[in-house]
């Protein structure tokens, strides 16, 4: 790390560090800082790299831009690498007030830093070892109590002000928050975040431990404003359960089905918890991707490219009903053809372009497609039919999907991947398949699969 220097720059040329929003979020309230700087006219120098990347002072930078300041003081410091930058970012934020989620994300960043440092020490130790002598790792991790307890988890948690067990629970909640955000359940993610940060780690963890369907119902009630807390939501769930009703006791989801064209209504004032992320969708149109009757949620692919965002029925206007679904049947051979921009899971991306067999059809026209390793939940628009498949192809599909049920090595996997992306085969390819079957079937009996 080189010596630093201080001067003034235009705040518009400063670039946020890419890890800052991942750890501390993008929508922190800075109204208090804006008022303070506006009254005093003084800004503490920001720490930046020679490339104008902010290491410390992201909130000050945003406040300066909001106030229209033409220049801000910066301390320019050069760092050895991106790992050193990340470590400095965390150290510079050590004294700030943080939510539980921010502490967990800091801990995850520290874990990554220490892992990379350990690898580097091992590499350097191996290179410097004298001939005939084992390498000695003289590096010491920067984590308190690591040498005493031997528990990296506890040391990482201690560094951010959490107990080891509390950190472990909170980290699982944060992981669920990220999963809900990734699939467009922004309101669910916000409820989980609020419980974790504003109530307690244990409350959020107990919510996480509930069965997925029950948890989704509870979170939906809280996100919609129909329940103020977990206790109220649980009471509603139990009341409807005793009456044998669905979670919300209404049939509004029955108005919608997969393929319908809908428009997002403006009801921000009615559901305050939705306001922050909801406004960006108001007025957009999209197509219903799936209907979740028990949770009273509707997954919509929006016209602006954002895919599979979930809404409540009252947030949607029905523009046009979907045409009847294509007449697929159980046993049909099809090709997975998901729009890559709309693929919601790694499995959809991995098996896109592969053929598979329809094993079941849902009430709303969804299709369960067996591609060998997994069963994908798709809709007619996500697949292409194979017109009049030959008996040879049907026989080969049965053989390939059966082989997929065994533990395969990398070469065998690649061979099956190739076959499962084509509809015609050479004699040599068929010979390879025969050899693969003989090898694998001598190790374990084949599973039965009928098309």
Secondary structure, 3 states (H helix, E strand, C coil): CCCCEEEEECHHHCECCHHHHHHHCCCCCCHHHHHHHHHHCCCCCEEECCCCEEEECHHHHHHHHHHCCCCEEEEECCCCCHHHHHHHHHHHCCCCCCCHHHHHHHHHHHHHHHHHHHHHHHHHHHHHCCCCCCCCCCCCCCCCCHHHHCCHHHHHHHHCCCCHHHHHHHHHHHHHHHHHHHCCCHHHHHHHHHHHHHHCHHHHHHHHHCCHHHHHHHHHHHHCCCCCCHHHHHHHHHHHHHCCCCCCCCCHHHHCCCCCEEEECCCCCCCHHHHHHHHHHCCCEEEEEEEECCCCEEEEEECCCCCCEEEEHHHEEEEECCCCCCCCCCCCEEEECCCCCCCCCHHHHHCCCCEEEEEEECCCCCEEEECCCCEEEECHHHEEECCCCCHHHHHHHHHHHHHCCCCCCHHHHHHHHHHCCCCCCCHHHHHHHHHHHHHHHCCCCCCCCCC
